[in-house]
Structure formats: C-alpha cells, structure tokens
Amino acid sequence: MVVYYGMSDRLPNLCYYDSTGQDYGFSKPYSDERAKIIDQEVSRIIAEQYDRAKAILKEHTEGHNKLADVLITREVIFTEDVENIFGKRPWVSRTDEILAAKAVTDGSDGNGHDVTDVDAKDVTDESGKHDADDTKDGGSDGKEALPPPFPG
C-alpha cells in the first residue's frame, strides 16, 4: 500500500511500482534512504492497526463472550444473533446499497421482484402457492402459469 499506492502520511501520492515485471533483485526504483522511510511507514501502519484491533476487541469483550456462549449452545450464529448482541451496524452494507440502487433503476425490490405493478394473481404466499384462483392454467387470463420464484 505504501510502495504502490502512496497510502502513507510521509510518502503520499508516490508510486514506486516497477512495470518491467522484474523483481527488485539488483536495483530498485528508490534509494536506500527512501527504503528506510518505506519500512518505517509500513511498521507504523501495522503497529497502529494492531493497537486499533486490540482496542476494538477490548471494547466489545462482553459481546464476544455472549457470542461464544451462543456458539457453544447452538454451534450456529445468525445475523439476528449478532444484531441482538452488538446492535445493528452503524452503516449500510455494500450489499444493501447495491440492492437499493438496483431497485431504484429497475423498479424491483432488489431481488428481481417487480414492485411497481403487482397484480393479485402474481402474488405468492410463503409456501410458494399463488393467491390467485386454482384453475388448471394457474389464472383466469388463459396464460400458462409459471412456477413460483425461488425464495430470495
């Protein structure tokens, strides 16, 4: 991250990527002094993130113990379990963002189900059965009924 992307406070916006594809065996595209700075920055970032990880673990120790108890009891953890212990995420997940954007652009609920023009014969209950009358063709419009969609 430091060498290729310049993700450092001391070496911002600098890229030392060698596009020739050769390893830095005999020569490198930076000086020994610059290599020391890169090493210092990498060490600093690792130390900061290690301390951050320890602080997060200490802050949520009680929740981790509860989560361990759930695992010991059931051996399975569901989203609801994590939300009950730690609370909802303070941010929207990337998956939810993508589904919301898709719903806006194509008029669906993000799972491929159209929400703009729902007809009673297109609605299925939780068992997958159509709410429309049980005629041989699945509806009164004369069209062949399609199988219910997979639960999303």
N, C-alpha and C positions, 0 to 999 in steps of 0.2 A: 504494500500500500504506500509505503514511503518512497520507494525507489521508482515504481511505475506510475503511481497516480498523484504523487506530491501531497499525500494526506498527512501533513506534519506542520506544526506551527513554525518550526525553524527552517523547513525546506518546502514552502508552499509553491504549488504550481510548477514544480520541476519534475521532469520525467527523464529518467536515466535508462530507458528501455533501449536495448540494442536490437534493432530489427534484422541484423545479419543472421541471427539464429545461432551464433556461436556462443559457447559458454565463456564466462569471464576468466579463462584459464591464465593467459599471459598478460592481457591488458583489459582494462575496464574503462567505461566512458566517464570516469570521475577520479579525482585524486585520492590519495591516502587520507588526507585531512577530511575530505568530503565523506569518505567511507566511515571514518570515526564518528562524524556527525550523524550519518545514517544509522549506525549501530546504536548511538546514544538515543536517537529518536525512537527506534524500534523498542529498545529496552524501556524507555519511558512509557510508551503506549501500553506495552504488556503489563508493566507494574501498575499503571493507572486502572486498567481494565480488571486486573486481578483484585485490586482493592475494592473496586466497584462491585464485582461479583460477590466478594465476601460480605460487603455491606448489605447487599440485597438479600443474601441468604440469612444473615443475622436478623434483618428487619422482619423477615417472614418465617422465622423459626417455628412459631406456633402453628402456622398454616401448613408447613411441611410435615410437622408431627401429625396433624389431623389427616393429611393426605396419606401418610404412611399407614395410619390406622385403617383408612378405607381400603387401601391395597391389601393389607393383611386380612381384613374381613372378607372382601369380595374378589380380590385379585384383578378387578377391572375398574377403571376410572372413566367416567363420562364427563362431558362438558359441564353438565349441571353440577356435578360434584365439585369441580374446580371453581365454578362460579359461586357455589354456596360457601366455599372455604375462603377464597380470595376476593370474591366480588367480581363484577363484570369488568372487562377490560376498559381502561380509560380512553381507548382509541377504537376506531372502527378497523376491523381486519381487512386486509387487502382483498380477500375473497368477497366479503360483503360489499366493498367498494365496486368491484368488477360486476357483481350481480346487480347492484343498484344502477350502475351505468348502462348495463345491458337492458334492464327493464325500461329505462327512460328512452333508449334509442329504438327498441323494437316492440314496446308495448306489452312485454311479458313480465312475469314475476321473477325472472332471472333463472328459472328452472325450465324454461321452454313452454310454460303455460300462459296462454294469452289471457290478459286481464282486461282488455279493452272492450270486448264484445262477447260476454259469456252467455250462452243460451242454456236453458234448463236441461235440455237433452244431452249437453256436453259435460255436465257436472257429474262427477263420480264421488261416492262416499268413500270412507276409509277402507272398505273391503274391496274397492275397485269396481263395484257394481254401479251401473248407470242409474241415475234417478229417473230417467225417462221411462215411459211405459215399456213393459216387457214383451213387445211384439217380436215376431220372428226375425225381422231385419234390424232390431235394435232401436227403431224410432218410427215415427209416422211419416217421415218425408220420403220413404221409398229407397233411401240410400243404404248400402250395406254398412253395418256397424263395425267400427274399428275396435280392436282390443283396448282395454284401458291402459293408460301410460304407466310406466314403472314409477313407484313412489320416489319422490325426489327428496 
